[in-house]
Amino acid sequence: MSDSSRAYEADSFRGARLRPTSGSLNIGTWNIEGLTEDKLVSLQLYMQRNNLHILCIQETHRAKTDYFITCEGYLVVLSGSSEGDSESAGVGFIIAPEIRPSVIGFLQKSSRMACLKLRVSSGKVPIFSV
């Protein structure tokens, strides 16, 4: 793995377990033009209303790589720029609570490309946010 890549395994997602998902997996993508707390709440409501399990987000304008679980139980994974880099385009994922146990890991290639790895009933699937 190169210095510019960072990998996160399921153990670092605060107790996520490997478990296959059943049924369909609904995925969306959105250029959010900056991630704020208010916008995060709106995105979670949008996901609930539209039955989205994963939302790939772009242009977060977050400078650091981070992950956290919201009060509503959504896992937010952000891929920011490396230390000392002035770019802060940022990509990431918002994962619904019922899909969190299926997360195997996360691979950051840059602040403009990241991969979420999931275990599904037929094996494993990568999802890219670019």
Secondary structure, 3 states (H helix, E strand, C coil): CCCCCEEEEHHHCCCCCCCCCCCCCCEEEEECCCCCHHHHHHHHHHHHHCCCCEEEEECCCCCCCEEEECCCCCEEEEECCCCCCCCCCCEEEEECCCCHHHEEEEEEEECCEEEEEEEECCEEEEEEEC
